[in-house]
Amino acid sequence: MDTDEGISGWGEPILEGKPNTSIAAVKELERHLIGQDPTQIERLFQQLYRGGFYRGGEIQMSAISGIEQALWDIEGKALGVPVYDLMGGAVRDKIKVYAWIGGDDPEKADQDAKKRLEQGFLNLKMNATGPCERIGDYGELDAAVERLARVRAIVGDKIGIAVDFHGRVRKSMAKTLVKVMEPYRPLFYEEPLLPEHLDFLPELARYTSIPLATGERLYGRWAYKQLISQGTIDIVQPDLSHTGGIWEGRKIAAMAEAYDVGVAPHCPLGPLALASSLQLDACTPNFVIQETSLKMQYNESGDILDYVKNKDVFDVKEGYIDLPHLPGLGVDIDEEAVVEADKEGFDWTQPNRWSYEDGSIAEW
């Protein structure tokens, strides 16, 4: 996003699996932005969100999110300060992070865990299961426990291991899985249920003492209102490239804080999504831990550092990333690398399509 003052801002308005749709949504919103004052971020957000009769949803909110990130980048650069200084200033000196390891293959999980420790991470996350039948799939549950047990044996008791259910497990089996995994002391259970079934969370919580986390597929503060107020969830996970941007994420975090709920932003995307998340983490009192997509197992064609000049901004040291100190989002994007990648094109489809033995579609 360029301004007539010569300041440019960057944002990441992308939805996994729907890049072309995301591009179209951003172009449709351009008319609300051209010629406007980029410092009026809240007003522009309201215009983008409320300017059409239909609101919300993953496409619209992802487009708004990337635009909003770019506006904050411009504002911070214009004033010569990081974005978090415009939101009350930092409340911590460094940011705790975790990294993904392969959780579907037991041996790959072992290998990835060792590599991540060598890279400086002290907290990890792995998938809980492969495709899991609605009921009776105890073989898959046994395999899931075995994978977790093997990783725990490799890393020891002091390393945090979050377990992502990915919405793959139906409530009937989730009740069992949260119990049988508990002896291996997961850091938290992520998305133990699909977002369509969050009303079941209070019952599921009765089966475990491990913290429950969710929210990557919720958009805007209104979607979090009931989730937070029901008093069951321990950690909310807004994705700042989907939920409405940095300031919307801060509003969600403030609402969560009032209910003693932590915030761990979801971030399997690129460098601008991570940079935006770090800005939120820096100024949020109830922040817990930050997901990173550095060398993530799904990123087969490259890494987020491929598009960043100041790569050291994401250096991990003893489980933490230092606070970003450059103005705006704090990331110097390699525009030439972005342009070259755009020339090649990118057909981003979901990396896997699973089915059950009878041929019916399984949750990925």
C-alpha positions as a Markdown table, in Angstrom:
| # | Residue | x | y | z |
|---|---|---|---|---|
| 1 | Met | 0.0 | 0.0 | 0.0 |
| 2 | Asp | 1.6 | 3.3 | -1.1 |
| 3 | Thr | 1.0 | 6.8 | 0.1 |
| 4 | Asp | 1.5 | 10.2 | -1.6 |
| 5 | Glu | 4.0 | 11.0 | 1.2 |
| 6 | Gly | 6.3 | 8.2 | -0.1 |
| 7 | Ile | 5.7 | 5.8 | 2.7 |
| 8 | Ser | 4.6 | 2.2 | 1.8 |
| 9 | Gly | 3.0 | -0.3 | 4.1 |
| 10 | Trp | 2.8 | -4.1 | 3.8 |
| 11 | Gly | 0.1 | -6.5 | 4.9 |
| 12 | Glu | -0.8 | -10.2 | 4.4 |
| 13 | Pro | -4.5 | -10.5 | 3.2 |
| 14 | Ile | -4.5 | -14.2 | 2.4 |
| 15 | Leu | -6.7 | -17.2 | 3.1 |
| 16 | Glu | -5.2 | -20.6 | 2.9 |
| 17 | Gly | -6.3 | -22.4 | -0.3 |
| 18 | Lys | -8.0 | -19.3 | -1.7 |
| 19 | Pro | -5.4 | -16.9 | -2.9 |
| 20 | Asn | -7.2 | -15.7 | -6.0 |
| 21 | Thr | -10.4 | -15.1 | -4.1 |
| 22 | Ser | -8.4 | -13.1 | -1.5 |
| 23 | Ile | -6.9 | -11.0 | -4.3 |
| 24 | Ala | -10.3 | -10.3 | -5.8 |
| 25 | Ala | -11.7 | -9.3 | -2.3 |
| 26 | Val | -8.8 | -6.8 | -1.8 |
| 27 | Lys | -9.4 | -5.2 | -5.2 |
| 28 | Glu | -13.1 | -4.8 | -4.4 |
| 29 | Leu | -12.2 | -2.9 | -1.2 |
| 30 | Glu | -9.7 | -0.6 | -3.0 |
| 31 | Arg | -12.3 | 2.0 | -3.8 |
| 32 | His | -12.9 | 2.7 | 0.0 |
| 33 | Leu | -9.2 | 3.4 | 0.4 |
| 34 | Ile | -7.8 | 5.4 | -2.5 |
| 35 | Gly | -7.5 | 9.1 | -1.6 |
| 36 | Gln | -8.2 | 8.5 | 2.1 |
| 37 | Asp | -6.1 | 9.4 | 5.2 |
| 38 | Pro | -4.1 | 6.2 | 6.1 |
| 39 | Thr | -3.7 | 7.3 | 9.7 |
| 40 | Gln | -7.5 | 7.0 | 10.3 |
| 41 | Ile | -7.2 | 3.2 | 10.8 |
| 42 | Glu | -10.3 | 2.7 | 12.9 |
| 43 | Arg | -12.5 | 4.8 | 10.6 |
| 44 | Leu | -11.2 | 2.9 | 7.5 |
| 45 | Phe | -11.7 | -0.5 | 9.3 |
| 46 | Gln | -15.3 | 0.5 | 10.0 |
| 47 | Gln | -15.8 | 1.6 | 6.4 |
| 48 | Leu | -14.4 | -1.7 | 5.1 |
| 49 | Tyr | -16.3 | -3.9 | 7.5 |
| 50 | Arg | -19.7 | -2.0 | 7.5 |
| 51 | Gly | -19.5 | -0.6 | 4.0 |
| 52 | Gly | -21.4 | -3.5 | 2.5 |
| 53 | Phe | -24.6 | -5.1 | 3.5 |
| 54 | Tyr | -23.0 | -8.5 | 4.1 |
| 55 | Arg | -20.3 | -8.7 | 6.8 |
| 56 | Gly | -17.7 | -11.0 | 8.2 |
| 57 | Gly | -16.6 | -14.4 | 6.9 |
| 58 | Glu | -13.2 | -15.7 | 6.1 |
| 59 | Ile | -12.7 | -14.0 | 2.7 |
| 60 | Gln | -13.9 | -10.5 | 3.7 |
| 61 | Met | -12.1 | -10.5 | 7.0 |
| 62 | Ser | -8.9 | -11.8 | 5.6 |
| 63 | Ala | -8.9 | -9.1 | 3.0 |
| 64 | Ile | -9.6 | -6.4 | 5.7 |
| 65 | Ser | -6.9 | -7.9 | 7.9 |
| 66 | Gly | -4.1 | -7.5 | 5.4 |
| 67 | Ile | -5.2 | -4.0 | 4.5 |
| 68 | Glu | -5.3 | -3.1 | 8.2 |
| 69 | Gln | -1.8 | -4.5 | 8.8 |
| 70 | Ala | -0.5 | -2.3 | 6.0 |
| 71 | Leu | -2.2 | 0.8 | 7.5 |
| 72 | Trp | -0.4 | 0.1 | 10.8 |
| 73 | Asp | 2.9 | -0.4 | 9.0 |
| 74 | Ile | 2.4 | 3.0 | 7.4 |
| 75 | Glu | 1.5 | 4.7 | 10.7 |
| 76 | Gly | 4.5 | 3.2 | 12.5 |
| 77 | Lys | 6.9 | 4.2 | 9.8 |
| 78 | Ala | 5.5 | 7.7 | 9.6 |
| 79 | Leu | 6.1 | 8.2 | 13.3 |
| 80 | Gly | 9.3 | 6.2 | 13.5 |
| 81 | Val | 8.0 | 3.7 | 16.1 |
| 82 | Pro | 7.0 | 0.0 | 16.2 |
| 83 | Val | 3.3 | -0.6 | 16.0 |
| 84 | Tyr | 3.1 | -1.8 | 19.6 |
| 85 | Asp | 4.3 | 1.6 | 20.8 |
| 86 | Leu | 1.0 | 3.0 | 19.3 |
| 87 | Met | -1.0 | 0.5 | 21.4 |
| 88 | Gly | 0.3 | 1.4 | 24.8 |
| 89 | Gly | 3.8 | 0.2 | 24.5 |
| 90 | Ala | 5.5 | -3.1 | 25.3 |
| 91 | Val | 4.6 | -5.1 | 28.4 |
| 92 | Arg | 7.4 | -7.7 | 28.0 |
| 93 | Asp | 11.0 | -7.8 | 26.9 |
| 94 | Lys | 10.9 | -10.8 | 24.6 |
| 95 | Ile | 8.2 | -13.1 | 23.1 |
| 96 | Lys | 7.8 | -16.8 | 23.8 |
| 97 | Val | 7.4 | -18.8 | 20.6 |
| 98 | Tyr | 6.8 | -22.4 | 19.5 |
| 99 | Ala | 7.4 | -24.4 | 16.3 |
| 100 | Trp | 5.6 | -27.1 | 14.5 |
| 101 | Ile | 6.8 | -30.7 | 14.2 |
| 102 | Gly | 5.4 | -33.4 | 12.0 |
| 103 | Gly | 2.7 | -35.1 | 14.0 |
| 104 | Asp | 1.3 | -37.6 | 11.6 |
| 105 | Asp | 4.4 | -39.8 | 11.2 |
| 106 | Pro | 5.9 | -41.0 | 14.5 |
| 107 | Glu | 9.5 | -41.2 | 13.2 |
| 108 | Lys | 9.2 | -37.7 | 11.5 |
| 109 | Ala | 7.9 | -36.3 | 14.7 |
| 110 | Asp | 10.9 | -37.6 | 16.6 |
| 111 | Gln | 13.3 | -36.2 | 14.0 |
| 112 | Asp | 11.6 | -32.8 | 13.8 |
| 113 | Ala | 11.5 | -32.5 | 17.6 |
| 114 | Lys | 15.3 | -32.9 | 17.8 |
| 115 | Lys | 15.8 | -30.3 | 15.0 |
| 116 | Arg | 13.6 | -27.8 | 16.7 |
| 117 | Leu | 15.5 | -28.0 | 20.0 |
| 118 | Glu | 18.7 | -27.5 | 18.0 |
| 119 | Gln | 17.1 | -24.4 | 16.4 |
| 120 | Gly | 16.5 | -22.8 | 19.9 |
| 121 | Phe | 12.8 | -23.7 | 20.4 |
| 122 | Leu | 11.7 | -24.8 | 23.8 |
| 123 | Asn | 8.0 | -25.3 | 22.9 |
| 124 | Leu | 6.6 | -27.5 | 20.1 |
| 125 | Lys | 3.3 | -28.3 | 18.5 |
| 126 | Met | 2.2 | -31.5 | 16.8 |
| 127 | Asn | -1.0 | -32.8 | 15.2 |
| 128 | Ala | -3.0 | -35.0 | 17.5 |
| 129 | Thr | -4.3 | -37.6 | 15.0 |
| 130 | Gly | -4.6 | -38.6 | 11.4 |
| 131 | Pro | -8.1 | -39.1 | 10.0 |
| 132 | Cys | -10.3 | -40.3 | 12.9 |
| 133 | Glu | -13.7 | -42.0 | 12.6 |
| 134 | Arg | -16.6 | -40.5 | 14.4 |
| 135 | Ile | -16.7 | -43.4 | 17.0 |
| 136 | Gly | -14.8 | -46.6 | 17.7 |
| 137 | Asp | -11.5 | -45.6 | 16.1 |
| 138 | Tyr | -9.4 | -46.6 | 19.1 |
| 139 | Gly | -6.5 | -47.8 | 16.9 |
| 140 | Glu | -6.0 | -44.2 | 15.8 |
| 141 | Leu | -6.3 | -42.9 | 19.4 |
| 142 | Asp | -3.7 | -45.5 | 20.5 |
| 143 | Ala | -1.4 | -44.3 | 17.6 |
| 144 | Ala | -1.9 | -40.7 | 18.6 |
| 145 | Val | -0.9 | -41.4 | 22.2 |
| 146 | Glu | 2.1 | -43.3 | 21.0 |
| 147 | Arg | 3.3 | -40.4 | 18.9 |
| 148 | Leu | 2.9 | -38.0 | 21.7 |
| 149 | Ala | 4.7 | -40.4 | 24.1 |
| 150 | Arg | 7.6 | -40.8 | 21.8 |
| 151 | Val | 8.1 | -37.0 | 21.4 |
| 152 | Arg | 7.8 | -36.6 | 25.2 |
| 153 | Ala | 10.5 | -39.2 | 25.7 |
| 154 | Ile | 12.8 | -37.4 | 23.2 |
| 155 | Val | 12.4 | -33.9 | 24.5 |
| 156 | Gly | 12.0 | -34.6 | 28.3 |
| 157 | Asp | 9.6 | -33.0 | 30.7 |
| 158 | Lys | 10.7 | -29.4 | 30.5 |
| 159 | Ile | 9.7 | -28.8 | 26.9 |
| 160 | Gly | 6.2 | -27.7 | 26.1 |
| 161 | Ile | 4.3 | -29.8 | 23.6 |
| 162 | Ala | 1.0 | -28.4 | 22.4 |
| 163 | Val | -1.4 | -30.9 | 20.6 |
| 164 | Asp | -3.5 | -29.7 | 17.7 |
| 165 | Phe | -6.7 | -31.7 | 17.2 |
| 166 | His | -7.3 | -29.6 | 14.0 |
| 167 | Gly | -11.0 | -30.2 | 14.3 |
| 168 | Arg | -10.4 | -33.7 | 13.1 |
| 169 | Val | -11.9 | -35.5 | 16.1 |
| 170 | Arg | -15.6 | -35.6 | 16.7 |
| 171 | Lys | -16.9 | -34.9 | 20.2 |
| 172 | Ser | -17.5 | -38.6 | 20.9 |
| 173 | Met | -13.8 | -39.5 | 20.5 |
| 174 | Ala | -12.5 | -36.2 | 21.8 |
| 175 | Lys | -13.7 | -37.0 | 25.2 |
| 176 | Thr | -11.5 | -40.1 | 25.3 |
| 177 | Leu | -8.5 | -38.5 | 23.6 |
| 178 | Val | -8.2 | -35.6 | 26.0 |
| 179 | Lys | -8.0 | -38.1 | 28.9 |
| 180 | Val | -5.6 | -40.6 | 27.4 |
| 181 | Met | -3.1 | -37.9 | 26.3 |
| 182 | Glu | -3.2 | -36.1 | 29.6 |
| 183 | Pro | -0.4 | -38.1 | 31.4 |
| 184 | Tyr | 2.1 | -36.7 | 28.8 |
| 185 | Arg | 1.4 | -33.2 | 30.0 |
| 186 | Pro | 0.4 | -31.3 | 26.8 |
| 187 | Leu | 0.9 | -27.6 | 26.9 |
| 188 | Phe | -2.6 | -27.2 | 25.6 |
| 189 | Tyr | -5.2 | -28.9 | 23.3 |
| 190 | Glu | -5.8 | -26.8 | 20.2 |
| 191 | Glu | -9.1 | -26.8 | 18.3 |
| 192 | Pro | -10.4 | -30.0 | 20.0 |
| 193 | Leu | -13.7 | -29.4 | 18.2 |
| 194 | Leu | -14.8 | -27.9 | 15.0 |
| 195 | Pro | -15.9 | -24.3 | 15.2 |
| 196 | Glu | -19.5 | -25.5 | 14.5 |
| 197 | His | -19.5 | -27.4 | 17.7 |
| 198 | Leu | -18.1 | -24.9 | 20.3 |
| 199 | Asp | -21.2 | -25.2 | 22.3 |
| 200 | Phe | -19.9 | -28.7 | 23.4 |
| 201 | Leu | -16.7 | -27.2 | 24.9 |
| 202 | Pro | -18.1 | -26.9 | 28.4 |
| 203 | Glu | -18.8 | -30.7 | 28.5 |
| 204 | Leu | -15.5 | -31.6 | 26.9 |
| 205 | Ala | -13.7 | -29.5 | 29.5 |
| 206 | Arg | -15.0 | -31.8 | 32.3 |
| 207 | Tyr | -12.9 | -34.6 | 30.9 |
| 208 | Thr | -9.5 | -32.9 | 31.2 |
| 209 | Ser | -7.5 | -30.5 | 33.2 |
| 210 | Ile | -5.3 | -29.6 | 30.2 |
| 211 | Pro | -5.9 | -26.0 | 28.9 |
| 212 | Leu | -8.2 | -25.8 | 25.8 |
| 213 | Ala | -7.4 | -23.4 | 23.0 |
| 214 | Thr | -9.3 | -22.5 | 19.8 |
| 215 | Gly | -10.2 | -19.6 | 17.5 |
| 216 | Glu | -8.2 | -19.7 | 14.3 |
| 217 | Arg | -11.4 | -20.1 | 12.3 |
| 218 | Leu | -13.3 | -17.3 | 14.0 |
| 219 | Tyr | -13.5 | -13.8 | 12.5 |
| 220 | Gly | -13.9 | -10.6 | 14.4 |
| 221 | Arg | -14.6 | -9.9 | 18.0 |
| 222 | Trp | -18.3 | -10.8 | 17.7 |
| 223 | Ala | -17.5 | -14.4 | 16.9 |
| 224 | Tyr | -15.4 | -14.6 | 20.1 |
| 225 | Lys | -18.0 | -13.1 | 22.4 |
| 226 | Gln | -19.9 | -16.3 | 23.3 |
| 227 | Leu | -16.8 | -18.4 | 23.2 |
| 228 | Ile | -15.1 | -16.2 | 25.8 |
| 229 | Ser | -18.1 | -15.5 | 28.0 |
| 230 | Gln | -19.1 | -19.1 | 28.4 |
| 231 | Gly | -16.0 | -19.5 | 30.7 |
| 232 | Thr | -14.6 | -22.7 | 29.3 |
| 233 | Ile | -11.8 | -21.8 | 27.0 |
| 234 | Asp | -8.4 | -21.1 | 28.4 |
| 235 | Ile | -6.6 | -19.6 | 25.3 |
| 236 | Val | -8.1 | -17.8 | 22.3 |
| 237 | Gln | -6.1 | -18.0 | 19.0 |
| 238 | Pro | -7.1 | -15.2 | 16.7 |
| 239 | Asp | -5.3 | -15.2 | 13.3 |
| 240 | Leu | -4.3 | -11.6 | 12.5 |
| 241 | Ser | -4.5 | -12.3 | 8.8 |
| 242 | His | -8.1 | -13.5 | 9.2 |
| 243 | Thr | -9.8 | -12.0 | 12.2 |
| 244 | Gly | -9.7 | -8.4 | 11.1 |
| 245 | Gly | -6.1 | -7.3 | 11.7 |
| 246 | Ile | -3.9 | -6.2 | 14.6 |
| 247 | Trp | -6.3 | -3.8 | 16.3 |
| 248 | Glu | -9.2 | -6.2 | 16.1 |
| 249 | Gly | -6.9 | -8.8 | 17.6 |
| 250 | Arg | -6.1 | -6.4 | 20.4 |
| 251 | Lys | -9.8 | -5.9 | 21.1 |
| 252 | Ile | -10.3 | -9.7 | 21.2 |
| 253 | Ala | -7.4 | -9.9 | 23.6 |
| 254 | Ala | -8.8 | -7.3 | 25.9 |
| 255 | Met | -12.2 | -9.0 | 26.0 |
| 256 | Ala | -10.4 | -12.3 | 26.8 |
| 257 | Glu | -8.4 | -10.6 | 29.6 |
| 258 | Ala | -11.6 | -9.6 | 31.3 |
| 259 | Tyr | -12.5 | -13.3 | 31.6 |
| 260 | Asp | -8.9 | -14.4 | 32.6 |
| 261 | Val | -8.4 | -16.0 | 29.2 |
| 262 | Gly | -5.0 | -16.1 | 27.5 |
| 263 | Val | -4.1 | -15.2 | 23.9 |
| 264 | Ala | -1.8 | -17.2 | 21.6 |
| 265 | Pro | -2.2 | -15.9 | 18.0 |
| 266 | His | -2.5 | -18.4 | 15.3 |
| 267 | Cys | 0.1 | -17.9 | 12.6 |
| 268 | Pro | 1.0 | -20.6 | 10.0 |
| 269 | Leu | 1.4 | -18.0 | 7.3 |
| 270 | Gly | 4.1 | -15.6 | 6.0 |
| 271 | Pro | 6.5 | -13.0 | 7.5 |
| 272 | Leu | 4.0 | -10.2 | 7.6 |
| 273 | Ala | 1.4 | -12.3 | 9.5 |
| 274 | Leu | 4.1 | -13.2 | 12.0 |
| 275 | Ala | 5.4 | -9.7 | 12.2 |
| 276 | Ser | 1.9 | -8.4 | 12.9 |
| 277 | Ser | 1.4 | -11.1 | 15.6 |
| 278 | Leu | 4.7 | -10.1 | 17.3 |
| 279 | Gln | 3.4 | -6.5 | 17.5 |
| 280 | Leu | 0.3 | -7.7 | 19.3 |
| 281 | Asp | 2.2 | -10.0 | 21.6 |
| 282 | Ala | 4.5 | -7.2 | 22.7 |
| 283 | Cys | 1.7 | -5.0 | 24.1 |
| 284 | Thr | -0.8 | -7.6 | 25.3 |
| 285 | Pro | -0.8 | -8.5 | 29.0 |
| 286 | Asn | -2.6 | -11.9 | 28.7 |
| 287 | Phe | -0.4 | -13.1 | 25.8 |
| 288 | Val | 0.7 | -16.7 | 26.3 |
| 289 | Ile | 2.8 | -17.9 | 23.4 |
| 290 | Gln | 3.3 | -17.3 | 19.6 |
| 291 | Glu | 3.0 | -19.8 | 16.8 |
| 292 | Thr | 5.6 | -19.5 | 14.1 |
| 293 | Ser | 5.7 | -20.9 | 10.6 |
| 294 | Leu | 9.5 | -20.9 | 10.3 |
| 295 | Lys | 10.5 | -24.1 | 8.4 |
| 296 | Met | 6.9 | -25.4 | 8.8 |
| 297 | Gln | 6.3 | -28.9 | 7.5 |
| 298 | Tyr | 3.6 | -27.7 | 5.1 |
| 299 | Asn | 5.8 | -25.1 | 3.4 |
| 300 | Glu | 7.4 | -27.4 | 0.9 |
| 301 | Ser | 8.3 | -24.8 | -1.7 |
| 302 | Gly | 10.1 | -22.3 | 0.6 |
| 303 | Asp | 10.3 | -20.6 | 3.9 |
| 304 | Ile | 9.0 | -17.2 | 5.2 |
| 305 | Leu | 12.6 | -16.0 | 5.5 |
| 306 | Asp | 12.9 | -16.1 | 1.7 |
| 307 | Tyr | 11.0 | -12.8 | 1.4 |
| 308 | Val | 12.7 | -10.9 | 4.3 |
| 309 | Lys | 15.9 | -8.9 | 4.1 |
| 310 | Asn | 16.4 | -8.5 | 7.9 |
| 311 | Lys | 16.1 | -12.2 | 8.6 |
| 312 | Asp | 17.5 | -11.8 | 12.2 |
| 313 | Val | 14.2 | -10.2 | 13.3 |
| 314 | Phe | 12.8 | -13.7 | 13.6 |
| 315 | Asp | 15.9 | -15.3 | 15.3 |
| 316 | Val | 14.9 | -17.7 | 18.1 |
| 317 | Lys | 17.0 | -17.7 | 21.2 |
| 318 | Glu | 16.3 | -20.1 | 24.1 |
| 319 | Gly | 12.6 | -20.3 | 23.1 |
| 320 | Tyr | 12.1 | -16.5 | 22.6 |
| 321 | Ile | 12.2 | -13.9 | 19.8 |
| 322 | Asp | 13.4 | -10.4 | 20.8 |
| 323 | Leu | 11.0 | -7.6 | 20.6 |
| 324 | Pro | 11.0 | -6.0 | 17.1 |
| 325 | His | 12.4 | -2.4 | 17.2 |
| 326 | Leu | 12.1 | -1.2 | 13.6 |
| 327 | Pro | 9.3 | 1.2 | 12.8 |
| 328 | Gly | 6.0 | -0.2 | 11.7 |
| 329 | Leu | 5.7 | -4.0 | 11.5 |
| 330 | Gly | 9.5 | -4.2 | 11.8 |
| 331 | Val | 10.1 | -6.3 | 8.7 |
| 332 | Asp | 12.0 | -5.3 | 5.7 |
| 333 | Ile | 10.4 | -7.2 | 2.8 |
| 334 | Asp | 12.5 | -8.2 | -0.2 |
| 335 | Glu | 10.2 | -6.8 | -2.9 |
| 336 | Glu | 12.3 | -8.3 | -5.7 |
| 337 | Ala | 11.8 | -11.8 | -4.2 |
| 338 | Val | 8.1 | -11.2 | -4.0 |
| 339 | Val | 7.9 | -10.0 | -7.6 |
| 340 | Glu | 9.9 | -13.0 | -8.8 |
| 341 | Ala | 7.7 | -15.4 | -6.9 |
| 342 | Asp | 4.6 | -13.7 | -8.4 |
| 343 | Lys | 6.0 | -14.3 | -11.9 |
| 344 | Glu | 6.1 | -18.0 | -11.3 |
| 345 | Gly | 2.6 | -18.1 | -9.9 |
| 346 | Phe | 1.4 | -20.2 | -7.1 |
| 347 | Asp | -1.5 | -22.7 | -7.1 |
| 348 | Trp | -2.2 | -22.9 | -3.4 |
| 349 | Thr | -4.6 | -25.8 | -2.8 |
| 350 | Gln | -5.1 | -27.7 | 0.5 |
| 351 | Pro | -2.2 | -30.0 | 0.9 |
| 352 | Asn | -4.3 | -33.1 | 1.8 |
| 353 | Arg | -7.7 | -34.6 | 1.1 |
| 354 | Trp | -8.5 | -37.5 | 3.4 |
| 355 | Ser | -11.2 | -40.0 | 3.3 |
| 356 | Tyr | -12.4 | -42.9 | 5.5 |
| 357 | Glu | -12.3 | -46.5 | 4.6 |
| 358 | Asp | -15.8 | -46.3 | 3.2 |
| 359 | Gly | -14.9 | -43.4 | 0.9 |
| 360 | Ser | -16.6 | -40.7 | 2.8 |
| 361 | Ile | -14.8 | -37.4 | 3.4 |
| 362 | Ala | -12.7 | -37.0 | 6.6 |
| 363 | Glu | -11.7 | -33.8 | 8.3 |
| 364 | Trp | -8.2 | -32.6 | 7.3 |
